[in-house]
Amino acid sequence: MSKNILEHNTVELDEKDNSLVIIDQTLLPGRIELIKLKTAEEIWDAIYLLKVRGAPAIGVAAAYGLYILSLQAFDRTGEDIDAFRSEFIKQKDYLNSSRPTAVNLSWALNMMDKVCTASLAETKSVEKTLKALRDESVRIQQEDIDTCKKIGEYGLSLIKKGDGILTHCNAGQLATSKYGTATAPIYLGLEKGYDLKVFADETRPLLQGARLTSFELQSAGVDVTLICDNMAYSVMKKGLVNAVFVGCDRVAANGDVANKIGTGGVATLARRFGIPFYVCAPTSTIDLNTKCGDDIKIEQRPDTEVTEMWYKERMAPEGVKVFNPAFDVTDAEYVTAIITEYGIARAPYETSLSEIIKKKNEQ
């Protein structure tokens, strides 16, 4: 198996044995291992345990996973439409419970649900509906690839050759099907000879920046420097950062952005030093039904991610209390612009985001 992480698909459907194939990202960068998932429990665990992570990749994995589980449901129900529909909804709700903050998960599952409902009503056939579900899951992945490339093109228009870029967490190819969101301008810049200098926050406690972002950017030949989260101030003060690019898991209607824990601190520092802070957000992450960041449910992760994970021995005293939110919310006032596949949104976000979604719906 190639040691170049970019030569492997983050998520793919294996139709030979109807399985979901992912890179187990909990093993990176030490080992690149592709694993096959077939059962509902395996798919749920892979999403919850971050074997597959990143909002777009989670959405694609969920779509393929629901298709695979639908095939299994058909084996049990046959052409009994009511029984199949009941099984479908059960599996959809189960997968949706794995990660509450990333809106792409529910978005992809709801897209699959719409196709299922429409196809069953039109064809009166479970077998034909399965084909429609398969086609929809493939479409969702292709849309992810196209979306990331467009985000990259818009993002690249905001920077110049030789710029220093700081990013947080992993919003790269490992978080999507290709290009990434926050890294898409970096990859396209590499192709065009922009000679960008990238600083990757390690992103405690799960170290996505250290294990994933620096790994994939280095594999691609990008000039990348890994820094601890608390070093962002220093590189910004030295004038080494010209722009910040981050991904996101949910954008509220007012422009508040939920992203990996620590993003809000980066945004605050960027404001302090007058550095533009750009959020790369596929429209699937924009949730106009969520009024503001206070309405976003923040996932709490296990204590052991802080006290034990990555350490040979426990590094914190037994019994100490641990606060471990997976995400924080960056207030819209700290966001310079939100880059989508349909254009760049700026404040006031209530207006610009609505216009972006309207543009999407018209196409």
Secondary structure by P-SEA (a helix, b strand, c coil): cccccccccccccccccbbbbbccccccccbbbbbbbccaaaaaaaaaacccccaaaaaaaaaaaaaaaaaaaaaccccaaaaaaaaaaaaaaaaaacccccaaaaaaaaaaaaaaaaaaaacccaaaaaaaaaaaaaaaaaaaaaaaaaaaaaaaaacccbbbbbbcccccccccccccccaaaaaaaaaaccbbbbbbbcccccccccccaaaaaaaaccbbbbbcccaaaaaaaaccccbbbbbbcccccccbbbcccaaaaaaaaaaaabbbbbbbcccccccccccccccbbbbbccccccccccccccccccccbbbbbcbbbbccccccbbbccccccccccccaaaaaaaaaaac
